[in-house]
């Protein structure tokens, strides 16, 4: 690990001024991803700003029925919050399936959104990785790619986004609040993460001098009937091969509202807008669920090792919607 300067920010202004006036800075919250990357020599900040003392730990109900979650709220606390469990069960379940209990106790909402890929080649400093060293190439293409993305990939990067929580937030249309010395701005989560294109090292639209301060969940009544299904190699702590966050409302056998987002298959948390379009206003049947899944995955591209994800994603979408159909319409 390289040497670095350490700053413990006593307030938000100090944190923002430090990152605005210092080169090569990283914020430290739970440290569950950053510390690993620093230990491996992948992240080498000159200065680390500890923000754990900042007052960003609230979970507040909003007048419109939404929820504002501070960026330093731990994953464990968010998943256990009774309002989250009641109004947004998909989010609580996604978090609980996302990591070990020890990691959830340390990891924060803001840090989870910013965690970097777990691609094997990204962590191997002798491998070519455009995300780690722009222009060096991508050894995952043509290499071991079983966990790689089938949606949103490019010739420069095929790494999947690792977060479970962010998939649920994408389904819920969460809004990310960020702040700098220039003020505050609100970023819809659909616009926050970037697909790799030809600049895979740029993973979000967050500016270098900005800090995530909160995430707002809008009121989403359909989320009361929501679920997160995660398919992985083992039942214990593991990243998703495919995951589905979905919510469904059916009236008179017709899909009145539907939301779907995918994890494990995309280079960012993947909102399944085409599947939603196919389903909305149509019959709530297994055949319709299958058509919607097929439409969403029509653009998927797999290689010899990860093409199985396409069929697995189709089946997982259908299974999740089938479960919601039964649970939301009890006999």
Secondary structure, DSSP 8 states (H G I E B T S, - for coil): ----EEEE-SSHHHHHHHHHHSSSEEEESS-TTHHHHHHTTS---SEEEE-TTSS---EEE-TTS-EEEETT-BHHHHHH-HHHHHH-HHHHHHHHTTS-HHHHHH-BHHHHHH-----HHHH-TTS-BTTTSTTS-BTTTTS--TT--SBS-BTTB------SHHHHHHHTT-EEEEEETTEEEEEEHHHHB---TT-TT--BS--TT-EEEEEEE---GGGGGEEEEEE-SSSSS---SEEEEEEEEEETTEEEEEEEEEESSBSS-EE-HHHHHHHTTSB-SHHHHHHHHHHHGGG----TTTTHHHHHHHHHHHHHHHHHHHHHS--
